[in-house]
Amino acid sequence: QVPLVESGGGSVQAGGSLRLSCALASGLTDSRSRTAWFRQAPGKEREGVAAILTRGDSTDYADSVKARFTISQDTANNMVYLQMNNLKPEDTAIYYCAAAAGLWVGSKPPLNKHAYSAWGQGTQVTVSS
């Protein structure tokens, strides 16, 4: 069973919006402590975009997406979302959902890929100018 499944990617023009969804497998939901969205553009490293703690809803964002992207979660239905507004061509990438269990002691969730152990297969987002 794939632990996370992303959906909602597509092609939009600059200034447009997309909403990505991440469905979490039932075996992951009970122990999950944090969830994040990452992205990887061709030839670039995978970077953290937004993250959220399961308890308390604390969030953190990469500087490049602050005020444009919003991460949210519906714990009752095992879903995490990424609302992306005012998209730019540089947002073009494959977007991945990631999650991890275990105690996280920081006040904000991590944006470091090494802090996550479960990954989805990704969804393509393409923004044209």
C-alpha positions as CSV (number, residue, x, y, z in Angstrom):
1,Q,0.0,0.0,0.0
2,V,1.4,3.4,-1.0
3,P,1.6,5.5,2.1
4,L,0.7,8.8,0.5
5,V,-1.0,9.6,-2.8
6,E,-0.9,13.1,-4.3
7,S,-3.4,14.5,-6.7
8,G,-4.4,17.9,-8.1
9,G,-1.4,18.8,-10.2
10,G,-1.7,20.2,-13.7
11,S,-0.8,23.1,-16.0
12,V,-1.7,26.7,-15.3
13,Q,-0.7,30.1,-16.5
14,A,1.3,32.4,-14.3
15,G,-1.0,34.0,-11.7
16,G,-3.3,31.0,-11.5
17,S,-4.0,28.7,-8.7
18,L,-4.0,25.0,-8.0
19,R,-4.9,22.9,-5.0
20,L,-2.9,19.7,-4.3
21,S,-4.3,16.9,-2.2
22,C,-2.5,14.2,-0.3
23,A,-4.3,11.1,0.9
24,L,-2.6,9.3,3.8
25,A,-2.8,5.5,4.2
26,S,-4.6,4.4,7.3
27,G,-1.5,2.8,8.7
28,L,0.2,6.1,8.7
29,T,-2.4,8.3,10.2
30,D,-2.3,7.2,13.8
31,S,1.4,7.8,14.3
32,R,1.9,10.7,12.0
33,S,3.4,13.7,13.7
34,R,4.2,15.9,10.7
35,T,3.5,16.2,7.0
36,A,5.1,18.3,4.4
37,W,5.1,19.2,0.7
38,F,8.3,19.1,-1.2
39,R,9.1,19.9,-4.8
40,Q,11.8,19.0,-7.3
41,A,12.5,20.8,-10.5
42,P,14.7,19.2,-13.2
43,G,18.3,19.4,-12.3
44,K,17.6,20.7,-8.8
45,E,17.6,19.4,-5.3
46,R,14.3,18.4,-3.7
47,E,13.3,21.3,-1.5
48,G,10.8,21.7,1.3
49,V,7.8,24.0,0.4
50,A,5.4,23.8,3.4
51,A,5.0,21.6,6.5
52,I,2.4,21.1,9.2
53,L,2.4,19.4,12.6
54,T,-0.4,17.0,13.1
55,R,-1.2,18.3,16.6
56,G,-1.6,22.0,17.0
57,D,-1.5,22.8,13.3
58,S,1.8,24.7,13.5
59,T,3.1,25.4,10.0
60,D,6.2,26.6,8.2
61,Y,6.9,27.7,4.7
62,A,9.9,28.2,2.4
63,D,10.5,31.9,1.9
64,S,9.8,31.6,-1.9
65,V,6.2,30.6,-1.3
66,K,5.2,32.6,1.8
67,A,2.0,34.5,1.4
68,R,1.2,32.5,-1.8
69,F,0.9,28.9,-0.6
70,T,-1.1,27.5,2.3
71,I,-0.8,24.0,3.8
72,S,-3.8,22.6,5.7
73,Q,-5.0,19.2,7.0
74,D,-8.2,17.3,7.6
75,T,-7.2,14.7,10.2
76,A,-10.6,13.2,10.4
77,N,-10.4,12.2,6.7
78,N,-6.6,11.6,6.6
79,M,-6.0,14.4,4.0
80,V,-3.4,17.2,3.7
81,Y,-3.7,20.0,1.2
82,L,-1.5,22.6,-0.5
83,Q,-3.4,25.6,-1.8
84,M,-1.1,27.4,-4.3
85,N,-2.1,30.9,-5.4
86,N,-0.3,33.5,-7.7
87,L,1.7,30.7,-9.3
88,K,5.0,31.6,-11.0
89,P,6.9,29.8,-13.7
90,E,9.6,29.0,-11.1
91,D,7.0,27.0,-9.2
92,T,7.1,24.4,-12.0
93,A,8.2,21.1,-10.4
94,I,7.1,17.6,-9.3
95,Y,5.4,18.1,-5.9
96,Y,5.7,15.4,-3.3
97,C,3.8,14.8,-0.1
98,A,5.8,13.4,2.8
99,A,5.1,12.4,6.4
100,A,6.8,11.0,9.4
101,A,6.0,9.5,12.8
102,G,7.8,10.0,16.1
103,L,8.1,12.9,18.5
104,W,9.0,16.2,17.1
105,V,10.1,18.7,19.8
106,G,10.4,21.8,17.7
107,S,7.7,24.5,17.7
108,K,7.6,24.4,13.9
109,P,7.6,21.4,11.6
110,P,10.8,20.7,9.6
111,L,11.3,21.5,5.9
112,N,14.3,19.2,5.7
113,K,13.7,16.1,3.6
114,H,15.7,13.9,6.0
115,A,13.1,14.5,8.6
116,Y,10.5,12.5,6.6
117,S,10.3,8.8,6.0
118,A,7.1,8.2,4.0
119,W,6.7,9.7,0.5
120,G,4.2,9.8,-2.3
121,Q,5.0,9.3,-6.0
122,G,4.5,13.0,-6.8
123,T,2.3,15.1,-9.0
124,Q,3.5,17.4,-11.8
125,V,2.8,21.2,-11.6
126,T,3.6,23.3,-14.7
127,V,3.3,27.0,-14.7
128,S,3.6,28.9,-18.0
129,S,4.4,32.5,-18.5
